[in-house]
């Protein structure tokens, strides 16, 4: 059991430890309106170096819509299977597991939007907002990361499947880079988003391929 879910447990522990460290190391009132920021020196140094970039911000917003579209395609696939097979348990295991991961993402998204571990380095129209982890990064990486192993199964053309996988990987990396360059998150927010995404993607892989790992 531990071996099977080892990667998910490892990344989950890394996220928890990193979050704890964020609340105890170098906490200074250096954020907007004097908000307390963990790893303050590091975060402010990176923010001062990179600044803000509206284009990168809008680009990551578009990536978010793209990820939601991908999630919608898998949801539609599950719905079609349910209608045709007339039974929830007859839906492909991968689709059900992917749906469960999506639910977890939604729950975590709402939770972290309300839980102010760190505040954004900039004040938006909505005022001072919670920013750790980067839920936008988490959303995109998790959806596209879980789509990677399914592309070969649901796209029959090998070349198109390869292109789809490559596309997902490129968008995932661009999300990490552009979300940081956008300036709406601290450096540690992006790291947190990546860590929790790796946990969810690893959990998805372990659950999807349960039968093969027995």
C-alpha positions, 0 to 999 in steps of 0.5 A: 500500500505504502509503495503503491501510493509512495509518490503521492504520500511523498509529495503530500508530506513535502507540501505540508512541511513546506507550508509549515516552514512558510509559517515559521521562517523569515516572517515579515510584514513586507507584503501589501498593507503590511501583510505578513509574508513567510520566506520574506527575503526570498519572496521579495527578492524574486518579486523585485527582480521579476516585477509584474507582467500583464501579458503573462497574467492574461496568458495563464488565465487563458491556460486556466480556461483551456484546462477547464475545457479539457476537464469538460471533455473527460466529464463529457466522456464519462457522461456518454459512457454512463448513457450508453452503458446505463451503469455508473460502475461500468464507466471506465475506471480512469474516467471515474478516478479523474472525476474524483481528482477533479472534485479534490481540486475543487475542494482544495481550490475553495479551501485555499482561496479562503485560508490566508497562509500568505497574501498576494504581492499585489492588491487586485480589484478584490483587495488583499487576497490569499495566495498560497498555494497558487490555486491557478497553478494547481488547477492547470497542472493537475488537470493537464497532468492527469490528462497525460496518461489518458491521451494514449487511451482515448486518442487512437491516432498515435501521432495526435496522442503524442502531440496532445501529450507534448501540448500538455507538457508545454502548457504546464511548464508555461503555466509555472513560468508565466504565473511567476512572471505575472507577479500576482504570486510570490515565488513560494506560492508557485512552489506550493502549487507545484507540490500539491499538483504532484501529489494529486497527479501521483494519486491519480496515477496510483488509483488509475493503474490499481489493477496493473500494480496488483 
